[in-house]
Amino acid sequence: MEKEITKICNPNSLNLIENGVNDCMDNIIKKLRNQCPRFKQDDYIFFMLIYAGFSPRAVCIFTNIKLKNYYNKRARLIDRIERTDAPDKELFIAKLKQRSKY
């Protein structure tokens, strides 16, 4: 199991996931990176995994955080997006909330 998780978490796989999310969701990660450039790379990975449809538990495994921290981190990131002047901030937030139900 650890080998499979490691495969998904390597930079090449993460790039493939990001490209797939961008292809399927009208370049949402690309827009997020451009409109909210102050996030850390780990935050973009967190967004990407949620937008890709991974469950909260799967995101926790891939990012090595606990489920409680997942919800706290998601809430903090949503707050940070809300405080920006990003034109697509409502889209970013809606998709985070939508995807996190799975």
Rosetta constraint file for C-alpha pairs under 8 A:
AtomPair CA 1 CA 5 HARMONIC 6.33 0.50
AtomPair CA 2 CA 6 HARMONIC 6.05 0.50
AtomPair CA 3 CA 7 HARMONIC 6.19 0.50
AtomPair CA 4 CA 8 HARMONIC 6.42 0.50
AtomPair CA 5 CA 9 HARMONIC 6.17 0.50
AtomPair CA 5 CA 61 HARMONIC 7.73 0.50
AtomPair CA 5 CA 62 HARMONIC 6.42 0.50
AtomPair CA 6 CA 10 HARMONIC 6.19 0.50
AtomPair CA 7 CA 13 HARMONIC 6.85 0.50
AtomPair CA 8 CA 13 HARMONIC 5.36 0.50
AtomPair CA 8 CA 14 HARMONIC 6.64 0.50
AtomPair CA 8 CA 62 HARMONIC 7.63 0.50
AtomPair CA 9 CA 13 HARMONIC 6.51 0.50
AtomPair CA 9 CA 14 HARMONIC 6.19 0.50
AtomPair CA 9 CA 62 HARMONIC 6.35 0.50
AtomPair CA 10 CA 14 HARMONIC 6.22 0.50
AtomPair CA 11 CA 15 HARMONIC 6.06 0.50
AtomPair CA 12 CA 16 HARMONIC 6.33 0.50
AtomPair CA 13 CA 17 HARMONIC 6.19 0.50
AtomPair CA 14 CA 18 HARMONIC 6.05 0.50
AtomPair CA 14 CA 45 HARMONIC 7.68 0.50
AtomPair CA 15 CA 19 HARMONIC 6.06 0.50
AtomPair CA 16 CA 20 HARMONIC 6.12 0.50
AtomPair CA 17 CA 21 HARMONIC 6.12 0.50
AtomPair CA 17 CA 48 HARMONIC 7.54 0.50
AtomPair CA 17 CA 49 HARMONIC 7.89 0.50
AtomPair CA 17 CA 52 HARMONIC 7.21 0.50
AtomPair CA 18 CA 22 HARMONIC 6.09 0.50
AtomPair CA 18 CA 29 HARMONIC 7.07 0.50
AtomPair CA 18 CA 48 HARMONIC 6.21 0.50
AtomPair CA 19 CA 23 HARMONIC 6.02 0.50
AtomPair CA 20 CA 24 HARMONIC 6.11 0.50
AtomPair CA 20 CA 52 HARMONIC 7.94 0.50
AtomPair CA 21 CA 25 HARMONIC 5.71 0.50
AtomPair CA 21 CA 27 HARMONIC 7.24 0.50
AtomPair CA 21 CA 28 HARMONIC 7.34 0.50
AtomPair CA 21 CA 29 HARMONIC 7.31 0.50
AtomPair CA 21 CA 48 HARMONIC 7.06 0.50
AtomPair CA 21 CA 51 HARMONIC 6.76 0.50
AtomPair CA 21 CA 52 HARMONIC 5.74 0.50
AtomPair CA 22 CA 26 HARMONIC 5.71 0.50
AtomPair CA 22 CA 27 HARMONIC 3.86 0.50
AtomPair CA 22 CA 28 HARMONIC 5.58 0.50
AtomPair CA 22 CA 29 HARMONIC 6.01 0.50
AtomPair CA 22 CA 30 HARMONIC 6.90 0.50
AtomPair CA 23 CA 27 HARMONIC 6.15 0.50
AtomPair CA 27 CA 31 HARMONIC 6.09 0.50
AtomPair CA 28 CA 32 HARMONIC 6.03 0.50
AtomPair CA 28 CA 92 HARMONIC 7.46 0.50
AtomPair CA 29 CA 33 HARMONIC 6.04 0.50
AtomPair CA 29 CA 44 HARMONIC 7.50 0.50
AtomPair CA 29 CA 47 HARMONIC 7.84 0.50
AtomPair CA 29 CA 48 HARMONIC 6.78 0.50
AtomPair CA 30 CA 34 HARMONIC 6.24 0.50
AtomPair CA 31 CA 35 HARMONIC 5.86 0.50
AtomPair CA 31 CA 88 HARMONIC 7.80 0.50
AtomPair CA 32 CA 36 HARMONIC 5.48 0.50
AtomPair CA 32 CA 37 HARMONIC 7.53 0.50
AtomPair CA 32 CA 88 HARMONIC 7.99 0.50
AtomPair CA 32 CA 92 HARMONIC 7.33 0.50
AtomPair CA 33 CA 37 HARMONIC 5.21 0.50
AtomPair CA 33 CA 39 HARMONIC 7.92 0.50
AtomPair CA 33 CA 44 HARMONIC 7.59 0.50
AtomPair CA 35 CA 86 HARMONIC 5.28 0.50
AtomPair CA 35 CA 87 HARMONIC 7.50 0.50
AtomPair CA 35 CA 88 HARMONIC 7.89 0.50
AtomPair CA 36 CA 81 HARMONIC 7.45 0.50
AtomPair CA 36 CA 84 HARMONIC 7.38 0.50
AtomPair CA 36 CA 86 HARMONIC 6.75 0.50
AtomPair CA 39 CA 43 HARMONIC 6.00 0.50
AtomPair CA 39 CA 44 HARMONIC 6.95 0.50
AtomPair CA 40 CA 44 HARMONIC 6.64 0.50
AtomPair CA 41 CA 45 HARMONIC 6.30 0.50
AtomPair CA 42 CA 46 HARMONIC 6.18 0.50
AtomPair CA 43 CA 47 HARMONIC 6.23 0.50
AtomPair CA 44 CA 48 HARMONIC 5.99 0.50
AtomPair CA 45 CA 49 HARMONIC 6.13 0.50
AtomPair CA 46 CA 50 HARMONIC 6.40 0.50
AtomPair CA 46 CA 59 HARMONIC 7.13 0.50
AtomPair CA 46 CA 63 HARMONIC 7.40 0.50
AtomPair CA 47 CA 51 HARMONIC 6.05 0.50
AtomPair CA 47 CA 96 HARMONIC 7.30 0.50
AtomPair CA 48 CA 52 HARMONIC 5.93 0.50
AtomPair CA 49 CA 53 HARMONIC 6.57 0.50
AtomPair CA 49 CA 54 HARMONIC 5.74 0.50
AtomPair CA 49 CA 59 HARMONIC 6.27 0.50
AtomPair CA 50 CA 54 HARMONIC 5.52 0.50
AtomPair CA 50 CA 55 HARMONIC 7.18 0.50
AtomPair CA 50 CA 56 HARMONIC 7.55 0.50
AtomPair CA 50 CA 59 HARMONIC 7.10 0.50
AtomPair CA 50 CA 96 HARMONIC 6.61 0.50
AtomPair CA 50 CA 99 HARMONIC 5.88 0.50
AtomPair CA 50 CA 100 HARMONIC 6.57 0.50
AtomPair CA 51 CA 95 HARMONIC 6.71 0.50
AtomPair CA 51 CA 96 HARMONIC 6.68 0.50
AtomPair CA 51 CA 99 HARMONIC 6.12 0.50
AtomPair CA 53 CA 99 HARMONIC 5.90 0.50
AtomPair CA 53 CA 102 HARMONIC 7.52 0.50
AtomPair CA 54 CA 58 HARMONIC 5.86 0.50
AtomPair CA 54 CA 59 HARMONIC 6.20 0.50
AtomPair CA 54 CA 99 HARMONIC 7.94 0.50
AtomPair CA 54 CA 102 HARMONIC 7.65 0.50
AtomPair CA 55 CA 59 HARMONIC 6.24 0.50
AtomPair CA 55 CA 99 HARMONIC 7.97 0.50
AtomPair CA 55 CA 100 HARMONIC 6.87 0.50
AtomPair CA 55 CA 101 HARMONIC 7.95 0.50
AtomPair CA 55 CA 102 HARMONIC 5.38 0.50
AtomPair CA 56 CA 60 HARMONIC 6.19 0.50
AtomPair CA 56 CA 67 HARMONIC 6.99 0.50
AtomPair CA 56 CA 70 HARMONIC 7.01 0.50
AtomPair CA 56 CA 100 HARMONIC 6.44 0.50
AtomPair CA 56 CA 102 HARMONIC 7.29 0.50
AtomPair CA 57 CA 61 HARMONIC 6.32 0.50
AtomPair CA 57 CA 67 HARMONIC 6.44 0.50
AtomPair CA 58 CA 62 HARMONIC 6.19 0.50
AtomPair CA 59 CA 63 HARMONIC 5.95 0.50
AtomPair CA 59 CA 70 HARMONIC 7.95 0.50
AtomPair CA 60 CA 64 HARMONIC 5.44 0.50
AtomPair CA 60 CA 65 HARMONIC 4.83 0.50
AtomPair CA 60 CA 66 HARMONIC 5.85 0.50
AtomPair CA 60 CA 67 HARMONIC 6.16 0.50
AtomPair CA 60 CA 70 HARMONIC 6.60 0.50
AtomPair CA 61 CA 65 HARMONIC 6.76 0.50
AtomPair CA 65 CA 69 HARMONIC 6.25 0.50
AtomPair CA 65 CA 70 HARMONIC 6.69 0.50
AtomPair CA 66 CA 70 HARMONIC 6.31 0.50
AtomPair CA 67 CA 71 HARMONIC 6.70 0.50
AtomPair CA 68 CA 72 HARMONIC 6.42 0.50
AtomPair CA 69 CA 73 HARMONIC 5.82 0.50
AtomPair CA 70 CA 74 HARMONIC 6.04 0.50
AtomPair CA 71 CA 75 HARMONIC 6.12 0.50
AtomPair CA 72 CA 76 HARMONIC 6.19 0.50
AtomPair CA 73 CA 77 HARMONIC 6.07 0.50
AtomPair CA 74 CA 78 HARMONIC 6.10 0.50
AtomPair CA 74 CA 96 HARMONIC 7.91 0.50
AtomPair CA 75 CA 79 HARMONIC 6.22 0.50
AtomPair CA 76 CA 80 HARMONIC 6.23 0.50
AtomPair CA 77 CA 81 HARMONIC 6.17 0.50
AtomPair CA 78 CA 82 HARMONIC 6.15 0.50
AtomPair CA 78 CA 93 HARMONIC 6.06 0.50
AtomPair CA 78 CA 96 HARMONIC 8.00 0.50
AtomPair CA 79 CA 83 HARMONIC 6.41 0.50
AtomPair CA 80 CA 84 HARMONIC 6.73 0.50
AtomPair CA 81 CA 86 HARMONIC 7.65 0.50
AtomPair CA 81 CA 89 HARMONIC 6.13 0.50
AtomPair CA 81 CA 92 HARMONIC 7.87 0.50
AtomPair CA 81 CA 93 HARMONIC 7.38 0.50
AtomPair CA 82 CA 89 HARMONIC 6.59 0.50
AtomPair CA 82 CA 90 HARMONIC 7.89 0.50
AtomPair CA 82 CA 93 HARMONIC 7.96 0.50
AtomPair CA 84 CA 89 HARMONIC 7.53 0.50
AtomPair CA 85 CA 89 HARMONIC 7.56 0.50
AtomPair CA 88 CA 92 HARMONIC 6.37 0.50
AtomPair CA 89 CA 93 HARMONIC 6.15 0.50
AtomPair CA 90 CA 94 HARMONIC 5.93 0.50
AtomPair CA 91 CA 95 HARMONIC 6.08 0.50
AtomPair CA 92 CA 96 HARMONIC 6.29 0.50
AtomPair CA 93 CA 97 HARMONIC 6.23 0.50
AtomPair CA 94 CA 98 HARMONIC 5.96 0.50
AtomPair CA 95 CA 99 HARMONIC 5.89 0.50
AtomPair CA 96 CA 100 HARMONIC 6.08 0.50
AtomPair CA 97 CA 101 HARMONIC 6.93 0.50
